[in-house]
Amino acid sequence: MIVKKISTSKTAAPKSKAQNVRALVNYIAGESAGGSSEKIEDRGAFNLLNVDHEGQVEEMVDLAEAGKRSPQPVQHWIMSWRQGEQPTPAQAREAVGMFLDEMGLSRHQAVYGMHRDTDHWHLHRAVNRADPATEKVVTGNGRLGTEVDHPEVRTG
């Protein structure tokens, strides 16, 4: 399994926090935001009060905008399985939960979607680094900070 952080584009025009969160979560959730899609096998969320897609997006935008010290506190991560492996929805949710725990972000907002539009099933995650209790942005493992690049992590 490969876990990788996707950096924001250095060449694209900068987007507002709200535009960034909305575009990322819409991509992860699929064209119909949780409905049937050729590439989305499953989707879910952690630490969000809303159960509907638009409500989750707005909730993530609100908290992201509270994180004043980071221009983009919501990060995009991908986890890819080996070719031929097809995780169940329960395994995908467990993988996201383990990732959040390892990063020290277990109480942070996250939206994920299992995509199957390539030879390797992969899980996209949008993780809001703004702490829901303090509104301070953390880098991971509970450290305060602004932007940090995490190296690619390979397991298994």
MARGU-903022 format. One record per atom (N, C-alpha, C): x, y, z; residue number from 0. Coordinates in steps of 0.05 Angstrom, whole numbers. Layout:
<kevos>
<kevo u="X" v="Y" w="Z" num="NUM"/>
...
</kevos>
This chain:
<kevos>
<kevo u="17" v="-23" w="0" num="0"/>
<kevo u="0" v="0" w="0" num="0"/>
<kevo u="18" v="25" w="0" num="0"/>
<kevo u="10" v="45" w="-14" num="1"/>
<kevo u="25" v="70" w="-16" num="1"/>
<kevo u="7" v="93" w="-6" num="1"/>
<kevo u="18" v="110" w="11" num="2"/>
<kevo u="4" v="133" w="21" num="2"/>
<kevo u="20" v="158" w="12" num="2"/>
<kevo u="6" v="177" w="0" num="3"/>
<kevo u="20" v="200" w="-11" num="3"/>
<kevo u="3" v="225" w="-6" num="3"/>
<kevo u="17" v="247" w="1" num="4"/>
<kevo u="4" v="273" w="4" num="4"/>
<kevo u="5" v="287" w="-24" num="4"/>
<kevo u="-17" v="298" w="-32" num="5"/>
<kevo u="-18" v="312" w="-57" num="5"/>
<kevo u="-16" v="342" w="-51" num="5"/>
<kevo u="5" v="355" w="-61" num="6"/>
<kevo u="10" v="383" w="-56" num="6"/>
<kevo u="-8" v="400" w="-74" num="6"/>
<kevo u="-14" v="424" w="-65" num="7"/>
<kevo u="-30" v="442" w="-81" num="7"/>
<kevo u="-12" v="452" w="-104" num="7"/>
<kevo u="-24" v="458" w="-126" num="8"/>
<kevo u="-9" v="466" w="-150" num="8"/>
<kevo u="6" v="492" w="-145" num="8"/>
<kevo u="31" v="493" w="-153" num="9"/>
<kevo u="48" v="517" w="-151" num="9"/>
<kevo u="43" v="535" w="-175" num="9"/>
<kevo u="31" v="525" w="-197" num="10"/>
<kevo u="28" v="541" w="-221" num="10"/>
<kevo u="0" v="551" w="-225" num="10"/>
<kevo u="-20" v="537" w="-214" num="11"/>
<kevo u="-48" v="545" w="-218" num="11"/>
<kevo u="-53" v="571" w="-202" num="11"/>
<kevo u="-73" v="586" w="-211" num="12"/>
<kevo u="-81" v="610" w="-196" num="12"/>
<kevo u="-90" v="602" w="-169" num="12"/>
<kevo u="-82" v="617" w="-148" num="13"/>
<kevo u="-91" v="610" w="-121" num="13"/>
<kevo u="-121" v="612" w="-118" num="13"/>
<kevo u="-131" v="593" w="-103" num="14"/>
<kevo u="-160" v="593" w="-97" num="14"/>
<kevo u="-164" v="601" w="-68" num="14"/>
<kevo u="-188" v="610" w="-62" num="15"/>
<kevo u="-195" v="616" w="-34" num="15"/>
<kevo u="-197" v="589" w="-19" num="15"/>
<kevo u="-197" v="591" w="7" num="16"/>
<kevo u="-200" v="567" w="23" num="16"/>
<kevo u="-226" v="553" w="16" num="16"/>
<kevo u="-247" v="569" w="14" num="17"/>
<kevo u="-273" v="557" w="8" num="17"/>
<kevo u="-273" v="543" w="-20" num="17"/>
<kevo u="-262" v="556" w="-40" num="18"/>
<kevo u="-261" v="544" w="-67" num="18"/>
<kevo u="-244" v="518" w="-66" num="18"/>
<kevo u="-222" v="518" w="-52" num="19"/>
<kevo u="-204" v="495" w="-50" num="19"/>
<kevo u="-219" v="472" w="-37" num="19"/>
<kevo u="-231" v="477" w="-14" num="20"/>
<kevo u="-245" v="455" w="0" num="20"/>
<kevo u="-268" v="444" w="-17" num="20"/>
<kevo u="-284" v="462" w="-28" num="21"/>
<kevo u="-307" v="453" w="-44" num="21"/>
<kevo u="-298" v="436" w="-68" num="21"/>
<kevo u="-278" v="445" w="-82" num="22"/>
<kevo u="-268" v="431" w="-106" num="22"/>
<kevo u="-257" v="403" w="-98" num="22"/>
<kevo u="-241" v="403" w="-77" num="23"/>
<kevo u="-229" v="377" w="-68" num="23"/>
<kevo u="-250" v="358" w="-58" num="23"/>
<kevo u="-268" v="366" w="-41" num="24"/>
<kevo u="-289" v="348" w="-30" num="24"/>
<kevo u="-308" v="339" w="-52" num="24"/>
<kevo u="-314" v="357" w="-71" num="25"/>
<kevo u="-332" v="348" w="-94" num="25"/>
<kevo u="-318" v="327" w="-111" num="25"/>
<kevo u="-292" v="331" w="-116" num="26"/>
<kevo u="-277" v="311" w="-131" num="26"/>
<kevo u="-276" v="284" w="-116" num="26"/>
<kevo u="-271" v="285" w="-91" num="27"/>
<kevo u="-269" v="260" w="-75" num="27"/>
<kevo u="-296" v="246" w="-74" num="27"/>
<kevo u="-318" v="261" w="-71" num="28"/>
<kevo u="-344" v="249" w="-68" num="28"/>
<kevo u="-356" v="240" w="-95" num="28"/>
<kevo u="-345" v="249" w="-117" num="29"/>
<kevo u="-355" v="241" w="-143" num="29"/>
<kevo u="-374" v="262" w="-154" num="29"/>
<kevo u="-381" v="258" w="-179" num="30"/>
<kevo u="-398" v="277" w="-194" num="30"/>
<kevo u="-425" v="281" w="-181" num="30"/>
<kevo u="-436" v="260" w="-170" num="31"/>
<kevo u="-463" v="263" w="-158" num="31"/>
<kevo u="-462" v="264" w="-128" num="31"/>
<kevo u="-439" v="270" w="-117" num="32"/>
<kevo u="-436" v="274" w="-88" num="32"/>
<kevo u="-448" v="251" w="-71" num="32"/>
<kevo u="-437" v="227" w="-76" num="33"/>
<kevo u="-446" v="205" w="-60" num="33"/>
<kevo u="-466" v="187" w="-73" num="33"/>
<kevo u="-476" v="195" w="-96" num="34"/>
<kevo u="-494" v="178" w="-111" num="34"/>
<kevo u="-478" v="158" w="-127" num="34"/>
<kevo u="-491" v="146" w="-147" num="35"/>
<kevo u="-476" v="127" w="-163" num="35"/>
<kevo u="-458" v="141" w="-182" num="35"/>
<kevo u="-434" v="130" w="-185" num="36"/>
<kevo u="-414" v="142" w="-203" num="36"/>
<kevo u="-397" v="119" w="-213" num="36"/>
<kevo u="-387" v="121" w="-237" num="37"/>
<kevo u="-370" v="99" w="-247" num="37"/>
<kevo u="-344" v="96" w="-232" num="37"/>
<kevo u="-334" v="118" w="-220" num="38"/>
<kevo u="-308" v="116" w="-208" num="38"/>
<kevo u="-310" v="114" w="-177" num="38"/>
<kevo u="-332" v="121" w="-165" num="39"/>
<kevo u="-334" v="121" w="-136" num="39"/>
<kevo u="-347" v="95" w="-126" num="39"/>
<kevo u="-332" v="80" w="-110" num="40"/>
<kevo u="-343" v="55" w="-99" num="40"/>
<kevo u="-356" v="60" w="-72" num="40"/>
<kevo u="-344" v="78" w="-56" num="41"/>
<kevo u="-354" v="84" w="-29" num="41"/>
<kevo u="-344" v="111" w="-21" num="41"/>
<kevo u="-358" v="124" w="-3" num="42"/>
<kevo u="-349" v="149" w="9" num="42"/>
<kevo u="-359" v="151" w="37" num="42"/>
<kevo u="-346" v="168" w="53" num="43"/>
<kevo u="-353" v="171" w="81" num="43"/>
<kevo u="-340" v="195" w="93" num="43"/>
<kevo u="-345" v="199" w="118" num="44"/>
<kevo u="-334" v="223" w="132" num="44"/>
<kevo u="-328" v="217" w="161" num="44"/>
<kevo u="-310" v="232" w="172" num="45"/>
<kevo u="-304" v="230" w="201" num="45"/>
<kevo u="-307" v="258" w="213" num="45"/>
<kevo u="-319" v="259" w="237" num="46"/>
<kevo u="-320" v="283" w="254" num="46"/>
<kevo u="-334" v="306" w="241" num="46"/>
<kevo u="-355" v="300" w="226" num="47"/>
<kevo u="-373" v="320" w="215" num="47"/>
<kevo u="-401" v="316" w="225" num="47"/>
<kevo u="-414" v="337" w="232" num="48"/>
<kevo u="-442" v="335" w="243" num="48"/>
<kevo u="-462" v="330" w="221" num="48"/>
<kevo u="-457" v="342" w="197" num="49"/>
<kevo u="-476" v="339" w="175" num="49"/>
<kevo u="-473" v="312" w="162" num="49"/>
<kevo u="-495" v="301" w="153" num="50"/>
<kevo u="-494" v="276" w="138" num="50"/>
<kevo u="-497" v="280" w="108" num="50"/>
<kevo u="-507" v="303" w="100" num="51"/>
<kevo u="-509" v="308" w="71" num="51"/>
<kevo u="-484" v="321" w="61" num="51"/>
<kevo u="-479" v="317" w="35" num="52"/>
<kevo u="-454" v="326" w="23" num="52"/>
<kevo u="-450" v="356" w="25" num="52"/>
<kevo u="-469" v="372" w="17" num="53"/>
<kevo u="-466" v="401" w="18" num="53"/>
<kevo u="-462" v="411" w="46" num="53"/>
<kevo u="-475" v="399" w="65" num="54"/>
<kevo u="-472" v="407" w="93" num="54"/>
<kevo u="-443" v="401" w="103" num="54"/>
<kevo u="-433" v="378" w="95" num="55"/>
<kevo u="-405" v="371" w="102" num="55"/>
<kevo u="-385" v="390" w="90" num="55"/>
<kevo u="-390" v="397" w="65" num="56"/>
<kevo u="-372" v="416" w="52" num="56"/>
<kevo u="-372" v="443" w="67" num="56"/>
<kevo u="-395" v="453" w="73" num="57"/>
<kevo u="-397" v="479" w="87" num="57"/>
<kevo u="-384" v="477" w="115" num="57"/>
<kevo u="-388" v="455" w="128" num="58"/>
<kevo u="-376" v="451" w="155" num="58"/>
<kevo u="-346" v="452" w="153" num="58"/>
<kevo u="-335" v="438" w="133" num="59"/>
<kevo u="-306" v="438" w="129" num="59"/>
<kevo u="-295" v="466" w="122" num="59"/>
<kevo u="-310" v="480" w="105" num="60"/>
<kevo u="-303" v="507" w="97" num="60"/>
<kevo u="-302" v="526" w="121" num="60"/>
<kevo u="-323" v="524" w="138" num="61"/>
<kevo u="-324" v="542" w="162" num="61"/>
<kevo u="-300" v="538" w="180" num="61"/>
<kevo u="-292" v="513" w="185" num="62"/>
<kevo u="-270" v="508" w="203" num="62"/>
<kevo u="-243" v="515" w="189" num="62"/>
<kevo u="-241" v="510" w="163" num="63"/>
<kevo u="-217" v="517" w="148" num="63"/>
<kevo u="-212" v="547" w="149" num="63"/>
<kevo u="-233" v="562" w="146" num="64"/>
<kevo u="-231" v="591" w="146" num="64"/>
<kevo u="-224" v="602" w="174" num="64"/>
<kevo u="-229" v="587" w="194" num="65"/>
<kevo u="-222" v="595" w="222" num="65"/>
<kevo u="-192" v="592" w="226" num="65"/>
<kevo u="-179" v="574" w="211" num="66"/>
<kevo u="-150" v="570" w="213" num="66"/>
<kevo u="-135" v="593" w="199" num="66"/>
<kevo u="-129" v="614" w="213" num="67"/>
<kevo u="-119" v="638" w="201" num="67"/>
<kevo u="-90" v="636" w="191" num="67"/>
<kevo u="-74" v="619" w="202" num="68"/>
<kevo u="-45" v="619" w="195" num="68"/>
<kevo u="-38" v="601" w="171" num="68"/>
<kevo u="-56" v="588" w="160" num="69"/>
<kevo u="-50" v="571" w="137" num="69"/>
<kevo u="-69" v="579" w="114" num="69"/>
<kevo u="-57" v="583" w="90" num="70"/>
<kevo u="-74" v="590" w="68" num="70"/>
<kevo u="-92" v="567" w="58" num="70"/>
<kevo u="-83" v="542" w="63" num="71"/>
<kevo u="-99" v="519" w="55" num="71"/>
<kevo u="-96" v="497" w="76" num="71"/>
<kevo u="-112" v="498" w="98" num="72"/>
<kevo u="-109" v="478" w="119" num="72"/>
<kevo u="-120" v="451" w="112" num="72"/>
<kevo u="-135" v="448" w="90" num="73"/>
<kevo u="-146" v="422" w="83" num="73"/>
<kevo u="-127" v="409" w="63" num="73"/>
<kevo u="-116" v="385" w="71" num="74"/>
<kevo u="-97" v="371" w="54" num="74"/>
<kevo u="-110" v="347" w="40" num="74"/>
<kevo u="-98" v="341" w="17" num="75"/>
<kevo u="-108" v="318" w="1" num="75"/>
<kevo u="-87" v="296" w="3" num="75"/>
<kevo u="-96" v="273" w="11" num="76"/>
<kevo u="-79" v="249" w="13" num="76"/>
<kevo u="-92" v="226" w="-3" num="76"/>
<kevo u="-75" v="209" w="-14" num="77"/>
<kevo u="-84" v="186" w="-29" num="77"/>
<kevo u="-71" v="161" w="-17" num="77"/>
<kevo u="-86" v="140" w="-15" num="78"/>
<kevo u="-77" v="114" w="-7" num="78"/>
<kevo u="-84" v="94" w="-29" num="78"/>
<kevo u="-64" v="81" w="-40" num="79"/>
<kevo u="-69" v="62" w="-63" num="79"/>
<kevo u="-64" v="33" w="-54" num="79"/>
<kevo u="-81" v="16" w="-63" num="80"/>
<kevo u="-78" v="-13" w="-58" num="80"/>
<kevo u="-63" v="-25" w="-82" num="80"/>
<kevo u="-53" v="-48" w="-79" num="81"/>
<kevo u="-39" v="-62" w="-101" num="81"/>
<kevo u="-60" v="-70" w="-122" num="81"/>
<kevo u="-50" v="-73" w="-146" num="82"/>
<kevo u="-67" v="-81" w="-168" num="82"/>
<kevo u="-80" v="-108" w="-161" num="82"/>
<kevo u="-106" v="-109" w="-165" num="83"/>
<kevo u="-122" v="-133" w="-159" num="83"/>
<kevo u="-134" v="-133" w="-132" num="83"/>
<kevo u="-125" v="-117" w="-113" num="84"/>
<kevo u="-137" v="-115" w="-87" num="84"/>
<kevo u="-161" v="-97" w="-88" num="84"/>
<kevo u="-183" v="-106" w="-75" num="85"/>
<kevo u="-208" v="-90" w="-75" num="85"/>
<kevo u="-218" v="-89" w="-46" num="85"/>
<kevo u="-210" v="-68" w="-31" num="86"/>
<kevo u="-219" v="-66" w="-3" num="86"/>
<kevo u="-249" v="-62" w="-1" num="86"/>
<kevo u="-260" v="-72" w="21" num="87"/>
<kevo u="-288" v="-68" w="26" num="87"/>
<kevo u="-292" v="-40" w="37" num="87"/>
<kevo u="-317" v="-31" w="38" num="88"/>
<kevo u="-323" v="-5" w="51" num="88"/>
<kevo u="-313" v="-4" w="80" num="88"/>
<kevo u="-316" v="-26" w="94" num="89"/>
<kevo u="-307" v="-27" w="122" num="89"/>
<kevo u="-277" v="-24" w="124" num="89"/>
<kevo u="-262" v="-37" w="106" num="90"/>
<kevo u="-233" v="-35" w="105" num="90"/>
<kevo u="-224" v="-7" w="98" num="90"/>
<kevo u="-238" v="6" w="79" num="91"/>
<kevo u="-231" v="33" w="72" num="91"/>
<kevo u="-235" v="52" w="96" num="91"/>
<kevo u="-257" v="49" w="110" num="92"/>
<kevo u="-262" v="66" w="133" num="92"/>
<kevo u="-241" v="61" w="155" num="92"/>
<kevo u="-235" v="36" w="159" num="93"/>
<kevo u="-214" v="29" w="179" num="93"/>
<kevo u="-187" v="41" w="171" num="93"/>
<kevo u="-180" v="40" w="145" num="94"/>
<kevo u="-155" v="52" w="136" num="94"/>
<kevo u="-154" v="82" w="141" num="94"/>
<kevo u="-176" v="96" w="136" num="95"/>
<kevo u="-176" v="124" w="141" num="95"/>
<kevo u="-174" v="130" w="171" num="95"/>
<kevo u="-188" v="114" w="187" num="96"/>
<kevo u="-186" v="118" w="216" num="96"/>
<kevo u="-158" v="113" w="226" num="96"/>
<kevo u="-144" v="93" w="216" num="97"/>
<kevo u="-117" v="87" w="224" num="97"/>
<kevo u="-98" v="110" w="216" num="97"/>
<kevo u="-102" v="120" w="192" num="98"/>
<kevo u="-86" v="142" w="182" num="98"/>
<kevo u="-89" v="167" w="200" num="98"/>
<kevo u="-114" v="174" w="206" num="99"/>
<kevo u="-119" v="197" w="223" num="99"/>
<kevo u="-106" v="193" w="251" num="99"/>
<kevo u="-109" v="169" w="262" num="100"/>
<kevo u="-96" v="163" w="288" num="100"/>
<kevo u="-66" v="166" w="287" num="100"/>
<kevo u="-54" v="155" w="266" num="101"/>
<kevo u="-24" v="156" w="263" num="101"/>
<kevo u="-15" v="185" w="260" num="101"/>
<kevo u="-30" v="201" w="247" num="102"/>
<kevo u="-23" v="229" w="242" num="102"/>
<kevo u="-29" v="247" w="266" num="102"/>
<kevo u="-43" v="236" w="286" num="103"/>
<kevo u="-51" v="253" w="309" num="103"/>
<kevo u="-74" v="271" w="302" num="103"/>
<kevo u="-90" v="263" w="282" num="104"/>
<kevo u="-113" v="279" w="273" num="104"/>
<kevo u="-139" v="265" w="277" num="104"/>
<kevo u="-141" v="247" w="296" num="105"/>
<kevo u="-165" v="231" w="299" num="105"/>
<kevo u="-190" v="246" w="306" num="105"/>
<kevo u="-188" v="270" w="316" num="106"/>
<kevo u="-212" v="286" w="321" num="106"/>
<kevo u="-217" v="307" w="299" num="106"/>
<kevo u="-201" v="307" w="278" num="107"/>
<kevo u="-204" v="327" w="257" num="107"/>
<kevo u="-224" v="318" w="236" num="107"/>
<kevo u="-234" v="337" w="221" num="108"/>
<kevo u="-253" v="331" w="199" num="108"/>
<kevo u="-239" v="317" w="176" num="108"/>
<kevo u="-252" v="298" w="165" num="109"/>
<kevo u="-242" v="284" w="141" num="109"/>
<kevo u="-265" v="273" w="124" num="109"/>
<kevo u="-261" v="275" w="98" num="110"/>
<kevo u="-280" v="263" w="79" num="110"/>
<kevo u="-263" v="245" w="61" num="110"/>
<kevo u="-274" v="222" w="55" num="111"/>
<kevo u="-258" v="203" w="38" num="111"/>
<kevo u="-277" v="191" w="17" num="111"/>
<kevo u="-264" v="182" w="-5" num="112"/>
<kevo u="-278" v="168" w="-26" num="112"/>
<kevo u="-260" v="147" w="-38" num="112"/>
<kevo u="-271" v="123" w="-41" num="113"/>
<kevo u="-257" v="100" w="-53" num="113"/>
<kevo u="-261" v="102" w="-83" num="113"/>
<kevo u="-240" v="107" w="-98" num="114"/>
<kevo u="-242" v="109" w="-128" num="114"/>
<kevo u="-232" v="83" w="-140" num="114"/>
<kevo u="-244" v="76" w="-163" num="115"/>
<kevo u="-236" v="52" w="-177" num="115"/>
<kevo u="-233" v="57" w="-207" num="115"/>
<kevo u="-224" v="82" w="-213" num="116"/>
<kevo u="-222" v="90" w="-241" num="116"/>
<kevo u="-194" v="84" w="-253" num="116"/>
<kevo u="-177" v="70" w="-239" num="117"/>
<kevo u="-151" v="61" w="-249" num="117"/>
<kevo u="-148" v="31" w="-243" num="117"/>
<kevo u="-124" v="20" w="-250" num="118"/>
<kevo u="-119" v="-8" w="-244" num="118"/>
<kevo u="-116" v="-13" w="-215" num="118"/>
<kevo u="-110" v="8" w="-200" num="119"/>
<kevo u="-106" v="6" w="-171" num="119"/>
<kevo u="-129" v="21" w="-156" num="119"/>
<kevo u="-144" v="7" w="-140" num="120"/>
<kevo u="-165" v="21" w="-125" num="120"/>
<kevo u="-150" v="39" w="-106" num="120"/>
<kevo u="-160" v="63" w="-102" num="121"/>
<kevo u="-147" v="82" w="-85" num="121"/>
<kevo u="-167" v="99" w="-70" num="121"/>
<kevo u="-158" v="109" w="-48" num="122"/>
<kevo u="-175" v="123" w="-29" num="122"/>
<kevo u="-165" v="152" w="-27" num="122"/>
<kevo u="-181" v="171" w="-35" num="123"/>
<kevo u="-175" v="199" w="-32" num="123"/>
<kevo u="-186" v="208" w="-5" num="123"/>
<kevo u="-170" v="225" w="8" num="124"/>
<kevo u="-179" v="236" w="34" num="124"/>
<kevo u="-174" v="266" w="34" num="124"/>
<kevo u="-193" v="282" w="43" num="125"/>
<kevo u="-189" v="310" w="49" num="125"/>
<kevo u="-190" v="312" w="80" num="125"/>
<kevo u="-168" v="322" w="91" num="126"/>
<kevo u="-165" v="323" w="120" num="126"/>
<kevo u="-161" v="353" w="128" num="126"/>
<kevo u="-178" v="362" w="145" num="127"/>
<kevo u="-177" v="390" w="155" num="127"/>
<kevo u="-158" v="391" w="178" num="127"/>
<kevo u="-135" v="404" w="175" num="128"/>
<kevo u="-115" v="406" w="196" num="128"/>
<kevo u="-123" v="426" w="217" num="128"/>
<kevo u="-144" v="442" w="213" num="129"/>
<kevo u="-153" v="461" w="234" num="129"/>
<kevo u="-166" v="444" w="256" num="129"/>
<kevo u="-155" v="447" w="280" num="130"/>
<kevo u="-166" v="432" w="304" num="130"/>
<kevo u="-194" v="442" w="310" num="130"/>
<kevo u="-213" v="424" w="312" num="131"/>
<kevo u="-241" v="433" w="317" num="131"/>
<kevo u="-245" v="446" w="344" num="131"/>
<kevo u="-227" v="440" w="364" num="132"/>
<kevo u="-230" v="452" w="390" num="132"/>
<kevo u="-216" v="479" w="392" num="132"/>
<kevo u="-192" v="481" w="381" num="133"/>
<kevo u="-176" v="506" w="384" num="133"/>
<kevo u="-176" v="523" w="359" num="133"/>
<kevo u="-183" v="513" w="336" num="134"/>
<kevo u="-182" v="526" w="310" num="134"/>
<kevo u="-153" v="531" w="301" num="134"/>
<kevo u="-133" v="521" w="316" num="135"/>
<kevo u="-105" v="523" w="307" num="135"/>
<kevo u="-99" v="502" w="287" num="135"/>
<kevo u="-83" v="508" w="267" num="136"/>
<kevo u="-76" v="490" w="246" num="136"/>
<kevo u="-51" v="474" w="255" num="136"/>
<kevo u="-53" v="447" w="253" num="137"/>
<kevo u="-31" v="430" w="260" num="137"/>
<kevo u="-20" v="417" w="235" num="137"/>
<kevo u="5" v="407" w="237" num="138"/>
<kevo u="18" v="394" w="214" num="138"/>
<kevo u="12" v="364" w="213" num="138"/>
<kevo u="8" v="353" w="235" num="139"/>
<kevo u="5" v="324" w="238" num="139"/>
<kevo u="19" v="315" w="263" num="139"/>
<kevo u="10" v="294" w="275" num="140"/>
<kevo u="21" v="285" w="300" num="140"/>
<kevo u="18" v="306" w="321" num="140"/>
<kevo u="-2" v="324" w="318" num="141"/>
<kevo u="-9" v="343" w="339" num="141"/>
<kevo u="9" v="368" w="340" num="141"/>
<kevo u="29" v="370" w="321" num="142"/>
<kevo u="47" v="393" w="322" num="142"/>
<kevo u="34" v="418" w="309" num="142"/>
<kevo u="38" v="441" w="321" num="143"/>
<kevo u="28" v="466" w="310" num="143"/>
<kevo u="46" v="474" w="286" num="143"/>
<kevo u="34" v="487" w="267" num="144"/>
<kevo u="51" v="496" w="245" num="144"/>
<kevo u="34" v="505" w="222" num="144"/>
<kevo u="47" v="513" w="200" num="145"/>
<kevo u="32" v="520" w="176" num="145"/>
<kevo u="35" v="498" w="156" num="145"/>
<kevo u="49" v="502" w="135" num="146"/>
<kevo u="51" v="481" w="114" num="146"/>
<kevo u="75" v="463" w="119" num="146"/>
<kevo u="72" v="438" w="115" num="147"/>
<kevo u="94" v="419" w="116" num="147"/>
<kevo u="90" v="398" w="95" num="147"/>
<kevo u="111" v="389" w="82" num="148"/>
<kevo u="109" v="368" w="63" num="148"/>
<kevo u="117" v="342" w="77" num="148"/>
<kevo u="100" v="322" w="75" num="149"/>
<kevo u="105" v="296" w="86" num="149"/>
<kevo u="116" v="278" w="64" num="149"/>
<kevo u="137" v="263" w="69" num="150"/>
<kevo u="147" v="245" w="48" num="150"/>
<kevo u="127" v="223" w="43" num="150"/>
<kevo u="130" v="211" w="20" num="151"/>
<kevo u="113" v="189" w="13" num="151"/>
<kevo u="119" v="166" w="32" num="151"/>
<kevo u="99" v="153" w="42" num="152"/>
<kevo u="102" v="131" w="61" num="152"/>
<kevo u="94" v="106" w="47" num="152"/>
<kevo u="110" v="86" w="48" num="153"/>
<kevo u="103" v="60" w="36" num="153"/>
<kevo u="101" v="39" w="58" num="153"/>
<kevo u="80" v="23" w="57" num="154"/>
<kevo u="77" v="1" w="76" num="154"/>
<kevo u="70" v="-24" w="61" num="154"/>
<kevo u="73" v="-46" w="74" num="155"/>
<kevo u="66" v="-72" w="63" num="155"/>
<kevo u="80" v="-82" w="40" num="155"/>
</kevos>
